[in-house]
Structures are given as C-alpha cells and as structure tokens.
Amino acid sequence: MIHGPLELQSRLSAPPRDLDVFAWVNVALIVLFFGLLGSRFVLAPGLPVGVAGDSELVLPRIEGAAANAVPASVVVSYLREDVILFEGGKFTLKELRTHMEAYAKQHPGAVMLVRADRQVSIQDFAKLALMASQVGFSQAQLAMEQPVAEESQP
C-alpha cells in the first residue's frame, strides 16, 4: 500500500464518537420550538368552522349578527380569473371596474354579493372586494353554497 512506508495511518486521529456541544444545543432548540409552536401559547388565526357528524358544514354563530345583516343590491358571479358576470355582462376584473363605478354612482350605499366558484381563490375575492370599496360599494359579501356530494361513477 502507498501509506505503508510513511506510516500515515498511525498519524490519523480517530473520528469523534460523540456529537459536538453545538449540535446538542441545536437539537434542544429545535425540540423547544416544535414544542412551543404546537402548544396553546401560539394562536392559529382563522375562523373556526365545524363539521357535524352528518357531514354538514357548521358555521359559528355570532349573537346580534342578524341585526347588521343587509340585503344585497347586486349579485356578482365570479367564475374564473377572467370570467366575472355582472348585471348581464361578462367582464374581466379590469373591465369590471368601470361598470361597478357606474352602478355605485346610480345606487349609493349598494351592497355587492359575490357568488364565487371553487376555482376563485380568496385573494381574487379580496381584490374584488377592495375594488368594490374603492368605487363606492358599502359592503362586499361572499356567498357560499353547500357542496354537492359527487356520486361515484361505475
């Protein structure tokens, strides 16, 4: 062998058998963070939605919410990113702004009800709601429909 004449193998140090102190500190910190983030000290933001035993969606009840309920003035169907139905027309989000401004001027304090398809993200709804408030709508409401159980195909 090539290391035989120089006795290089005798000068090699043995690999360490134990982990370094910093490795143990890192392991302890990771366990601590997982423990804290999984505990009740960290609150998860969101609206609690329960599902009853018969697969029925149960929304939380807020006392007095019916007192602030307002009927919708206009219904907007948000089908996809560039397909929005408003007052009998089909628009993109940019085209919709001018039509919404005209509607808001004719109906001050109007309330818009948005029927969003499952392909529409909550961010797209938020953009539409922001635009509605900028053009003069007083509220934007999101309509939800009970999901229909899909039948199994043979």
C-alpha positions as CSV (number, residue, x, y, z in Angstrom):
1,M,0.0,0.0,0.0
2,I,1.0,3.5,-0.5
3,H,0.6,4.7,3.1
4,G,2.7,1.8,4.4
5,P,6.2,3.1,4.0
6,L,5.4,6.5,5.6
7,E,3.2,5.1,8.3
8,L,0.4,7.6,7.6
9,Q,-2.3,5.5,9.1
10,S,-0.8,5.8,12.6
11,R,-0.9,9.6,12.4
12,L,-4.7,9.7,11.7
13,S,-6.9,10.7,14.5
14,A,-9.9,8.6,15.4
15,P,-13.3,10.1,14.3
16,P,-15.2,11.7,17.2
17,R,-17.7,9.3,18.8
18,D,-20.0,12.0,20.5
19,L,-21.8,14.9,19.0
20,D,-20.4,18.4,19.4
21,V,-21.9,20.7,22.1
22,F,-23.3,23.0,19.4
23,A,-25.2,20.1,17.8
24,W,-26.9,19.3,21.1
25,V,-27.8,22.9,21.5
26,N,-29.4,22.9,18.0
27,V,-31.3,19.8,18.8
28,A,-32.6,21.3,22.0
29,L,-33.7,24.5,20.3
30,I,-35.5,22.6,17.6
31,V,-37.4,20.5,20.1
32,L,-38.2,23.7,22.1
33,F,-39.6,25.5,19.0
34,F,-41.7,22.5,17.9
35,G,-43.0,22.2,21.5
36,L,-43.9,25.9,21.6
37,L,-45.5,26.1,18.2
38,G,-47.6,23.0,18.8
39,S,-48.8,24.3,22.2
40,R,-51.7,26.6,23.1
41,F,-49.4,29.5,23.5
42,V,-49.5,30.2,19.7
43,L,-52.9,31.0,18.4
44,A,-53.8,30.0,14.9
45,P,-55.6,32.8,13.1
46,G,-58.8,32.0,11.3
47,L,-62.5,31.3,11.7
48,P,-63.4,28.1,13.4
49,V,-65.7,26.0,11.1
50,G,-67.0,22.7,12.4
51,V,-68.3,19.7,10.6
52,A,-71.2,17.9,12.2
53,G,-71.4,14.1,12.2
54,D,-73.6,14.1,9.1
55,S,-71.1,16.0,7.0
56,E,-72.9,19.2,7.4
57,L,-70.9,22.5,7.4
58,V,-71.5,24.3,10.8
59,L,-70.5,27.9,10.8
60,P,-70.0,29.8,14.1
61,R,-72.9,31.8,15.4
62,I,-72.4,35.4,16.4
63,E,-75.1,36.9,18.5
64,G,-76.5,40.1,17.0
65,A,-75.2,39.3,13.6
66,A,-78.7,39.3,12.1
67,A,-79.2,42.9,13.3
68,N,-76.3,44.1,11.0
69,A,-77.5,42.0,8.0
70,V,-78.1,43.9,4.9
71,P,-79.8,42.6,1.7
72,A,-77.6,42.6,-1.4
73,S,-78.2,45.2,-4.1
74,V,-76.4,43.3,-6.8
75,V,-75.1,39.8,-7.4
76,V,-71.7,39.2,-9.0
77,S,-70.8,35.7,-10.2
78,Y,-67.1,35.2,-10.1
79,L,-66.5,32.0,-12.2
80,R,-62.8,32.1,-13.0
81,E,-60.0,34.7,-13.0
82,D,-61.1,36.4,-16.2
83,V,-64.8,35.5,-16.2
84,I,-67.0,37.7,-14.0
85,L,-70.7,38.1,-14.6
86,F,-72.2,41.5,-13.5
87,E,-75.5,43.0,-14.5
88,G,-75.9,40.7,-17.5
89,G,-72.4,41.2,-18.9
90,K,-69.3,39.1,-18.9
91,F,-66.1,41.0,-17.8
92,T,-62.6,40.7,-16.7
93,L,-61.5,42.3,-13.4
94,K,-60.1,45.3,-15.2
95,E,-63.2,45.8,-17.4
96,L,-65.5,45.4,-14.4
97,R,-64.2,48.5,-12.6
98,T,-65.9,51.0,-14.9
99,H,-69.2,49.1,-14.8
100,M,-69.0,48.9,-11.0
101,E,-68.3,52.6,-10.7
102,A,-71.4,53.5,-12.8
103,Y,-73.5,51.1,-10.7
104,A,-72.2,52.6,-7.4
105,K,-73.0,56.1,-8.6
106,Q,-76.6,55.2,-9.5
107,H,-77.1,53.2,-6.3
108,P,-75.2,54.9,-3.4
109,G,-74.5,52.6,-0.4
110,A,-75.0,49.4,-2.6
111,V,-74.1,46.0,-1.2
112,M,-72.5,43.5,-3.5
113,L,-73.0,39.8,-3.1
114,V,-70.2,37.7,-4.7
115,R,-71.0,34.1,-5.7
116,A,-67.5,32.7,-6.2
117,D,-66.8,29.4,-7.9
118,R,-64.3,27.0,-6.3
119,Q,-61.7,28.0,-8.9
120,V,-61.6,31.5,-7.4
121,S,-59.0,32.0,-4.7
122,I,-59.7,34.1,-1.6
123,Q,-57.1,36.5,-2.9
124,D,-59.1,37.1,-6.0
125,F,-62.2,37.7,-3.9
126,A,-60.2,40.2,-1.7
127,K,-59.1,42.1,-4.9
128,L,-62.7,42.3,-6.0
129,A,-63.9,43.4,-2.5
130,L,-61.1,46.1,-2.4
131,M,-62.1,47.3,-5.8
132,A,-65.8,47.4,-4.7
133,S,-65.0,49.6,-1.7
134,Q,-62.8,51.9,-3.8
135,V,-65.6,52.6,-6.3
136,G,-68.3,53.2,-3.7
137,F,-69.9,50.0,-2.6
138,S,-70.7,49.9,1.1
139,Q,-70.1,46.1,1.6
140,A,-69.0,43.0,-0.3
141,Q,-70.5,39.8,0.9
142,L,-69.3,36.3,0.0
143,A,-71.9,33.7,-0.8
144,M,-71.2,30.0,0.0
145,E,-73.2,27.1,-1.3
146,Q,-73.4,23.7,0.3
147,P,-71.1,21.4,-1.6
148,V,-73.0,18.7,-3.5
149,A,-71.7,15.2,-2.8
150,E,-70.2,13.8,-6.0
151,E,-71.7,10.4,-7.0
152,S,-69.3,7.6,-7.7
153,Q,-69.1,6.7,-11.4
154,P,-69.2,3.0,-12.3
